Structure formats: structure tokens, C-alpha cells
Amino acid sequence: MDASAKTMDTATKSPVMSRKTKEKIGNAITYIFLLLLSLLVLIPFFWMISSSLKQDNQVFSIPMEWIPSKPQWNNFVVIWDQIPLLTFFKNTIFLSVVITIIQVLTSSFAAYGFSKMKFKGRDTLFLAYIGTIAVPWQAYMIPQFIMMREVHLTDTLWSLVLLQAFSAFGVFLMRQFYMSIPEELSEAARVDGLNEYGIYFKIILPLSKPALTTLAVLTFVNTWNDYMGPFIYLNSTEVKTIQLGLRMFVTLYDAQYALIMAASLISIIPIAIVFIFAQRYIIEGIATTGMKG
Amino acid sequence: MMLNTTPKIVTEKQRRRRNNLIAWSFITPNFLGFAIFTLVPVIASFVIAFMKWDAFSAPEFVGFENFKSMIHNQTFWISLWNTVYYTIGTVPLTLIAALLLAILLNKKVRGISTFRAAIFFPYVTSLVAIAVVWNMLFHPDMGLINDFLRWIGIDNPPGWTSSSKWAMPAIIIVSVWRGMGYYMVLYLAGLQSIPRELYEAAKIDGANTWQEFRHVTLPMLAPTTFLVLILLTISSFKVFDLIQVMTMGGPGRATNVLVYLIYNEAFVNYDFGFASAISLVLFIIVLGITIIQFRVQEKNTDF
């Protein structure tokens, strides 16, 4: 069944061993190998957790102590006073939630228009959407910035909401999904006298829960992790996101290794929770669109 | 049906107009935001590249002036080279790692999704936290990586992010580590779409595991590899976050990449025109890669 099972095959050619036992041993070897591999990949995170519970001068002590003998739980309390972590959290949550809601609502609405309705200029318009997905954001971030500066929105959270809530990606993803819903369904509803809004709310929307969740989770995670957007637009401490706050902390207190690791860990935890509960949607979303790198 | 025909013809035009109106009501909320904040800036970016626009004077048209000063700007060429270096390092390594991981994790055993999630996890974690922890792991004197290298007998381990020779390899390592899980997911989807019968046929022909991989898996994965190659190359040309947090383009200009230069010119020096000219170059490169790879793909479809 796999390479490790095959090695077992040649190593233990004893006819006494049943097929089942062999399979079991093969499975065990596969498991151990995969476990070691996963642990290896996750080492930076273990190091982060371990260091966050140490004193600053212990972080780099040799030999490395993976499980701190005297865990400094206090690090996770002190950090909230060292930097306005709560403010950073509030700003990040605001951005992630507002952008996700607007993105999901307007995208799914627009995608219905693009996939289930025929109107003049539809394909040209959609081509414009697709075309901009291919343009790197870095190529048009400058005009965006000039625009936002003109209306005095730089250094506010709203600038990022406006820039990121109407992305073409969301429309593209939802349209992909709506195209897979058989046209007969809407036709039947039209015959039954349902108008387009009725079809959207009563038939398409309930069917598209998985796609909506995928888009919501992807948007939320992307916004939470975004660095370059906030980095360009947000300068004042009161509007900074958790990513910017962490970056600021590292610059200001570059020798407080343990506290830096504690802050890093705190910044990751919300995403880790989202990931644990919604990884199916994230992975499916990536596999079906292959977009958003 | 027959009875309805006459009034329907009369209102056909009206009906179509009504239908258009309804369609637009669906699209407008998104389209307004999209047109103002994406479409207009995309078009404007082409115009600004031909203007002198800075913090000190009113914008004016200068033709190819920005592009001329770009060609004579040494930092531009260094950044372009660094971006290419980063791309050449990151793309093949990530692609191979992703492919191997996908083959390894494409098994139907219990708990496999947990292993996949573990490999994928670095991709969803915030870049700042990742860059910060790797910076500590890469610490030349005290970091875990050099500890390990000394332990296996390398007396003079590299200086990583503090050395202009090793800073880029360090960033490439982190990049591969972070990205491989993402592209593994694409490869897993590709692997699962290969029909079982092909492997059965190969078995009957007496193919061994390597031959199976070489003559069934690899050719069947060609479309996925093509997609991964494009996505990886394009995202490599757009690299910024990792470099901003890990090295800030340094030491010296050792990791100064195109987007970092664009950022500096636009938002530190407020030289919007010059920065736009460089971002136009970035756009043309990205477009060029897509076109070249499509051509290559067209030639290779009949393997």
C-alpha cells in the first residue's frame, strides 16, 4: 500500500506473519514517520511556546530547555501592560469582522447577478473583475493611497475597510460555486412565480452555506494576518492592528525575548482556534480556487 | 401558453429592461466599491508612472523621465536581482517540498487530516509572529539552528540574517517552510483527481513504485505543477512582509526586493511617480511570466 509497507515486505519474509499483522506494522511505521515529520515542521511553534514561558535571559541558554523548569506564566499578564495589546486586538477584530461581513454579503449578491442572470455587458464586466485579480496589489497601491489621502482617510481603520471589503476574489469564488448549481433549479422556481430576489434568498443562499463559510473564513484569516496594508495606512498607536503592534514591540524592546514570544503566541491563538474549527473550509477553498497566495 | 403570446411581445423590451435593472441591483453594492477602490486605481497606476508626483510640487507629466532615472538607479537593479534570486531559490524548493509532502500525505489512514493540518498550519499563522520566531532561531551565536549545526560538527555556521551572504538563504528557508503546506493542498487535490485505473494498469504492466511515479503520477500532475509554478513565481515577485520583518531589506541592500523598493520610494520618500514606474515594471514582469508559462504549457500538453 505504500513505501514503508513494502520495505516491511522484504525485511520480514516470514510466512508466519499474517497479512493483517504486516499491515499493522506498516501503518505504525507510517504513523511514526508522519508524526516525526509534523513535529519537525512545527518546531518553531514549540520553541515559541517554550520561550514564552521563560525569563528573558533563559531563552537562549544552552542546552536548550524545552520544558521550562520554572514556567513564567506571569509573562502573559505583564505583556498586556507593556503594550496596548487590548487596543490592537480590538482594531484587528473590527477590521476582520467588518471586512468579512461586507465581503461575504456583497460578493454573494454580485455573484448571483453574474452567474444566474443575463444582462447586457455582463461578460465584459466580469472580465474586468477577473483582470484585476491578475494585477498585483503592489502595482496599484499607490493611486489607492493618494486617493485615501485626498479624502483624509489614511491612518483610520475605514481606509482598510474600503480597500479590502470589495475584492474581486470574493465575487470570483462565489460565482464559481453558483455556476455549479443546476440552472433547472432557478428555472423551476421562476415557473413557480418566484422573482429573482426570492430565488436568491430562498433557494441559492441556503444552498451556498459551505461556499459562504469558505469565503468568510478565508477573508477573516487574510484580514487578521494582513501586514502590508495596515503597515502603509496605520501610523498612530490607537489604530494599529495586532501585527503592527507586535512589530512595534519587537523594535522597541528587542531584548525582551520571552515577552516577544508571549506576544507572538497571543497573536496566533485566535487564528489557531479558527483554523482548528474551520480548516476544512480553508483547505477546500484553496483546493477549489487555487487563488490568493 | 398560446394565449400569453401577444401581450408578451409588447412588453419584451420592458421586460428586458426590468431584468437588467434587477441584475444591476445585485451587482451594484459590490461593483461600486470595486470600481472606486480597485478599477480606478489600476487604471490610474499606468498614468502616474509617467508623472512627476512628489510631496513637494504639483503633479506634472514628464513622459518617460521616471523610467530613465529607474534605469540609472543602482538600487533598482540590485532589488530586481534580489527578487530574482529569491524567486529562483523559493520556487523549485517549495514546489518539490509540496509535491513530496502531498505524495506522503495522500494516504487513506485514520488521522491523516491532522498531519496535513500540522504541515499547513504555518501558512495560516501571522507572518510577523513567524518572522520574529525564525529570527531568534537564526540568531548567529545563540540560535537553535546554529546550535544544531555546531552539534553536528560545523564549526563556523553561517551568520544568517546578520550576514549579507546568508540573509537571503535564511529568508528563502522560512518562505519554503511557510508555503509548502499551501501548495501541498493544491497537489493533494491534483493527486486525488488521478484515476485509480491508471495505477492498476501500471501494476499489470509490472511497473515499480518509481516507474509509477515517473510515468503516471508526474505527467498526470502536470496541470497542477503548472498552476503551482505560476502562483509561486508570481507570489515570489510580490514578496514584502517576510523581508520587512526579518531583515528590513538589509544587511545593506542584501535583501532589498522590488516591492520593498516600491514601498520605500512611495511611502517613505513620497516619490509617487518614480515608485509607480517601478510597480509598472513589477506588473509587466508578472504578466510576462503568466504569458510565457501559458506558451510553454501549450507546447507541452501532448506529453
Interface residues (C-beta under 8 A of the other chain):
Chain A: M1 D2 A3 K6 N27 T30 Y31 L34 L35 L37 S38 V41 L42 I43 P44 F45 W47 M48 S51 V59 F60 I62 M64 I102 L105 T106 S107 F109 A110 Y112 G113 F114 M117 K118 F119 K120 R122 L125 A128 Y129 T132 A134 V135 P136 W137 Q138 A139 Y140 M141 I142 P143 Q144 F145 I146 M147 L162 L163 A165 F166 S167 A168 G170 V171 N195 E196 Y197 Y200 V221 W224 N225 Y227 M228 F231 I232 I242 Q243 L246 R247 V250 Y257 I260 M261 S264 L265 S267 I268 I271 A272 F275 Q279 I282 I283 I286 A287 T288 G290 G293
Chain B: N19 N20 I22 A23 W24 F26 I27 P29 N30 F31 L32 G33 F34 F37 T38 L39 V40 P41 V42 A44 S45 I48 W53 L104 L105 K107 V109 G111 I112 S113 F115 R116 A117 A118 I119 F120 F121 P122 V124 T125 S126 L127 V128 A129 I130 V132 V133 W134 M136 L137 H139 M142 G143 L144 D147 W177 G181 Y182 V185 L186 L188 A189 T209 L227 L231 L232 I234 S235 F237 K238 F240 D241 Q244 V245 V259 I262 Y263 A266 F267 F272 A275 S276 S279 L280 L282 F283 V286 L287 T290
